[in-house]
């Protein structure tokens, strides 16, 4: 997320790709989807968001505590991607 905020889109994507290879972290998928969306990479954002939803669902089913802010961000991303 830090690279995305520094407007280094290519390197932020490379970092997200590497992170996704190492771990199926739902928060990484969500942040990657947001970064892609804000850089007009809508189709790629949809793919990452689908990965987020699968990982997030799994996390919820395991009974993990979920930060309400994550739910709010995912709701906003879902709505944005439906446009």
N, CA and C of each residue as an Amber inpcrd file, in Angstrom:
protein
   249
   0.8250000  -1.1940000   0.0000000   0.0000000   0.0000000   0.0000000
   0.8720000   1.2610000   0.0000000   2.0120000   1.1930000   0.6600000
   2.8950000   2.3560000   0.7180000   3.3900000   2.7420000  -0.6720000
   3.7770000   1.7530000  -1.4750000   4.2280000   2.0620000  -2.8380000
   3.1130000   2.6610000  -3.6690000   1.9000000   2.1860000  -3.4760000
   0.7620000   2.7360000  -4.2160000   0.5520000   4.2010000  -3.8480000
   0.7310000   4.5250000  -2.5720000   0.5570000   5.9070000  -2.1390000
   1.6810000   6.8040000  -2.6380000   2.8260000   6.2130000  -2.9340000
   3.9370000   6.9800000  -3.4850000   3.8500000   7.0940000  -5.0000000
   2.7680000   6.6120000  -5.5500000   2.5010000   6.6720000  -6.9750000
   3.5300000   5.8830000  -7.7840000   3.9230000   4.7580000  -7.2580000
   4.8200000   3.8500000  -7.9530000   4.0100000   2.6020000  -8.2950000
   3.1220000   2.7590000  -9.2510000   2.1430000   1.7220000  -9.5740000
   2.7880000   0.4050000  -9.9840000   3.7640000   0.4540000 -10.8720000
   4.3920000  -0.7850000 -11.3510000   5.0460000  -1.5620000 -10.2170000
   5.7990000  -0.8770000  -9.3740000   6.4490000  -1.5590000  -8.2590000
   5.4490000  -2.0110000  -7.2040000   4.3890000  -1.2510000  -7.0080000
   3.3840000  -1.6940000  -6.0360000   2.7030000  -2.9660000  -6.5350000
   2.4330000  -3.0590000  -7.8260000   1.8340000  -4.2820000  -8.3790000
   2.7840000  -5.4660000  -8.2330000   4.0560000  -5.2250000  -8.4850000
   5.0460000  -6.3010000  -8.3270000   5.1070000  -6.7600000  -6.8770000
   5.0580000  -5.8240000  -5.9500000   5.0910000  -6.1780000  -4.5290000
   3.8250000  -6.9440000  -4.1310000   2.6730000  -6.5030000  -4.6200000
   1.4220000  -7.2240000  -4.3230000   1.4620000  -8.6310000  -4.9210000
   1.9420000  -8.7510000  -6.1550000   2.0300000 -10.0640000  -6.7840000
   2.8890000 -11.0070000  -5.9560000   4.0290000 -10.5250000  -5.4960000
   4.9310000 -11.3430000  -4.6900000   4.2640000 -11.7200000  -3.3680000
   3.6120000 -10.7740000  -2.7510000   2.9330000 -11.0370000  -1.4850000
   1.8240000 -12.0790000  -1.6570000   1.0970000 -11.9740000  -2.7540000
   0.0120000 -12.9290000  -3.0210000   0.5580000 -14.3280000  -3.2790000
   1.7540000 -14.4140000  -3.8590000   2.3890000 -15.7180000  -4.0740000
   2.7560000 -16.3720000  -2.7480000   3.1540000 -15.5620000  -1.7870000
   3.6300000 -16.0670000  -0.5040000   2.5020000 -16.4220000   0.4650000
   1.3830000 -15.7360000   0.3400000   0.3080000 -15.9320000   1.3040000
  -1.0340000 -15.5140000   0.7060000  -2.0660000 -16.2380000   1.0790000
  -3.4150000 -15.8840000   0.6330000  -4.0830000 -15.0040000   1.6880000
  -3.5440000 -13.8220000   1.8550000  -4.0480000 -12.8860000   2.8500000
  -5.1590000 -12.0290000   2.2500000  -6.3350000 -12.0970000   2.8360000
  -7.4740000 -11.3680000   2.2750000  -7.2400000  -9.8680000   2.2260000
  -6.5310000  -9.3390000   3.1950000  -6.2890000  -7.9000000   3.2160000
  -5.3710000  -7.4670000   2.0750000  -4.4010000  -8.3060000   1.7290000
  -3.5300000  -8.0080000   0.5910000  -4.3420000  -7.9680000  -0.6930000
  -5.2270000  -8.9500000  -0.8710000  -6.0810000  -8.9630000  -2.0680000
  -6.9530000  -7.7120000  -2.1390000  -7.5140000  -7.3040000  -1.0070000
  -8.3690000  -6.1110000  -0.9970000  -7.5640000  -4.8630000  -1.3390000
  -6.4150000  -4.7020000  -0.7070000  -5.5870000  -3.5260000  -0.9840000
  -5.1120000  -3.5070000  -2.4330000  -4.7940000  -4.6760000  -2.9550000
  -4.3690000  -4.7670000  -4.3600000  -5.5260000  -4.3700000  -5.2720000
  -6.7130000  -4.8540000  -4.9860000  -7.8880000  -4.4910000  -5.7880000
  -8.1230000  -2.9810000  -5.7650000  -7.9860000  -2.3890000  -4.6090000
  -8.1800000  -0.9350000  -4.4820000  -7.1230000  -0.1870000  -5.2940000
  -5.8780000  -0.6260000  -5.1900000  -4.7930000   0.0060000  -5.9530000
  -5.0410000  -0.0950000  -7.4470000  -5.4310000  -1.2760000  -7.8980000
  -5.7260000  -1.4660000  -9.3220000  -6.8900000  -0.5770000  -9.7600000
  -7.9360000  -0.5470000  -8.9660000  -9.1140000   0.2520000  -9.3040000
  -8.7580000   1.7410000  -9.4180000  -7.9830000   2.2350000  -8.4670000
  -7.6400000   3.6600000  -8.4870000  -6.7000000   4.0130000  -9.6430000
  -6.1280000   2.9970000 -10.2650000  -5.2690000   3.2110000 -11.4310000
  -5.9480000   2.7460000 -12.7140000  -7.2630000   2.6960000 -12.6950000
  -8.0930000   2.3710000 -13.8640000  -7.8210000   0.9920000 -14.4530000
  -7.4040000   0.0670000 -13.6290000  -7.2100000  -1.3320000 -14.0340000
  -8.4000000  -2.1380000 -13.4990000  -9.5830000  -1.8400000 -14.0310000
 -10.8360000  -2.3460000 -13.4770000 -10.9390000  -3.8700000 -13.5690000
 -10.6050000  -4.4470000 -14.6970000 -10.7240000  -5.9040000 -14.8330000
  -9.7640000  -6.6310000 -13.8980000  -8.5500000  -6.1160000 -13.7980000
  -7.5910000  -6.7150000 -12.8610000  -8.0710000  -6.5330000 -11.4320000
  -8.6830000  -5.3970000 -11.1460000  -9.2270000  -5.1500000  -9.8050000
 -10.3320000  -6.1560000  -9.4890000 -11.1710000  -6.4400000 -10.4600000
 -12.2410000  -7.4210000 -10.2420000 -11.6650000  -8.7970000  -9.9040000
 -10.6100000  -9.1890000 -10.5940000  -9.9870000 -10.4910000 -10.3350000
  -9.4070000 -10.5490000  -8.9300000  -8.7270000  -9.4970000  -8.5230000
  -8.1550000  -9.4810000  -7.1720000  -9.2550000  -9.4150000  -6.1160000
 -10.3150000  -8.6920000  -6.4260000 -11.4130000  -8.6000000  -5.4620000
 -12.1070000  -9.9520000  -5.3060000 -12.2110000 -10.7070000  -6.3730000
 -12.7870000 -12.0630000  -6.2810000 -11.9160000 -12.9440000  -5.3780000
 -10.6080000 -12.8020000  -5.4940000  -9.7040000 -13.5460000  -4.6080000
  -9.8890000 -13.0910000  -3.1670000 -10.0530000 -11.7760000  -2.9850000
 -10.3260000 -11.2490000  -1.6410000 -11.5800000 -11.8920000  -1.0630000
 -12.6550000 -11.8970000  -1.8430000 -13.9220000 -12.4150000  -1.3170000
 -13.8110000 -13.8820000  -0.9250000 -13.0960000 -14.6740000  -1.6990000
 -12.9260000 -16.0880000  -1.3640000 -12.1180000 -16.2470000  -0.0740000
 -11.0200000 -15.5120000   0.0400000 -10.1790000 -15.6000000   1.2360000
 -10.8950000 -15.0360000   2.4550000 -11.6480000 -13.9630000   2.2520000
 -12.3870000 -13.3370000   3.3440000 -13.4920000 -14.2660000   3.8480000
 -14.1730000 -14.9190000   2.9370000 -15.2200000 -15.8700000   3.3100000
 -14.6310000 -16.9980000   4.1470000 -13.5050000 -17.5030000   3.7200000
 -12.8250000 -18.5780000   4.4490000 -12.4590000 -18.1150000   5.8590000
 -11.9510000 -16.9040000   5.9650000 -11.5650000 -16.3440000   7.2650000
 -12.7780000 -16.2220000   8.1830000 -13.8820000 -15.7660000   7.6500000
 -15.1100000 -15.6260000   8.4410000 -15.6270000 -16.9840000   8.8970000
 -15.5600000 -17.9700000   8.0020000 -16.0340000 -19.3070000   8.3360000
 -15.2040000 -19.9360000   9.4460000 -13.9490000 -19.5360000   9.5300000
 -13.0740000 -20.0420000  10.5870000 -13.3080000 -19.3270000  11.9120000
 -14.1860000 -18.3420000  11.9030000 -14.5440000 -17.6340000  13.1290000
 -13.5710000 -16.5640000  13.5610000 -12.7290000 -16.1290000  12.6700000
 -11.7530000 -15.0850000  12.9950000 -12.4510000 -13.7490000  13.2080000
 -11.8690000 -12.9390000  14.0800000 -12.3810000 -11.5860000  14.2820000
 -12.1130000 -10.7710000  13.0250000 -13.1190000 -10.0330000  12.5980000
 -13.0140000  -9.2220000  11.3890000 -13.1860000  -7.7530000  11.7650000
 -12.2530000  -6.9490000  11.3170000 -12.2970000  -5.5120000  11.5530000
 -13.4510000  -4.9100000  10.7470000 -14.3450000  -4.1640000  11.4030000
 -15.4730000  -3.5530000  10.6800000 -15.0300000  -2.6300000   9.5400000
 -13.8510000  -2.0450000   9.6560000 -13.3370000  -1.1770000   8.5900000
 -13.0890000  -1.9780000   7.3100000 -12.6490000  -3.2200000   7.4570000
 -12.4270000  -4.0900000   6.2920000 -13.7520000  -4.3610000   5.6010000
 -14.7800000  -4.6080000   6.4000000 -16.1130000  -4.8470000   5.8400000
 -16.5890000  -3.6060000   5.0930000 -16.3870000  -2.4410000   5.6800000
 -16.8040000  -1.1890000   5.0420000 -16.0450000  -0.9640000   3.7330000
 -14.7250000  -1.1840000   3.7480000 -13.9300000  -0.9980000   2.5270000
 -14.3450000  -1.9860000   1.4430000 -14.6120000  -3.2240000   1.8510000
 -14.9980000  -4.2210000   0.8490000 -16.3660000  -3.9040000   0.2630000
 -17.2650000  -3.3740000   1.0810000 -18.5720000  -2.9760000   0.5650000
 -18.4380000  -1.8550000  -0.4680000 -17.5810000  -0.8930000  -0.1770000
 -17.3550000   0.2070000  -1.1180000 -16.7230000  -0.2780000  -2.4150000
 -15.7660000  -1.1940000  -2.2870000 -15.0950000  -1.7350000  -3.4760000
 -16.0820000  -2.5430000  -4.3100000 -16.9010000  -3.3500000  -3.6630000
 -17.9060000  -4.1440000  -4.3620000 -18.8470000  -3.2310000  -5.1540000
 -19.2990000  -2.1760000  -4.5220000 -20.2000000  -1.2290000  -5.1980000
 -19.5010000  -0.5370000  -6.3640000 -18.2640000  -0.1540000  -6.1910000
 -17.5210000   0.5300000  -7.2400000 -17.3040000  -0.3920000  -8.4600000
 -17.0520000  -1.6450000  -8.1950000 -16.7810000  -2.5820000  -9.2870000
 -18.0360000  -2.9930000 -10.0440000 -19.1940000  -2.7360000  -9.4640000
 -20.4510000  -3.0590000 -10.1550000 -20.8280000  -1.9830000 -11.1680000
 -20.2100000  -0.8290000 -11.0890000 -20.5460000   0.2840000 -11.9890000
 -20.0870000  -0.0120000 -13.4030000
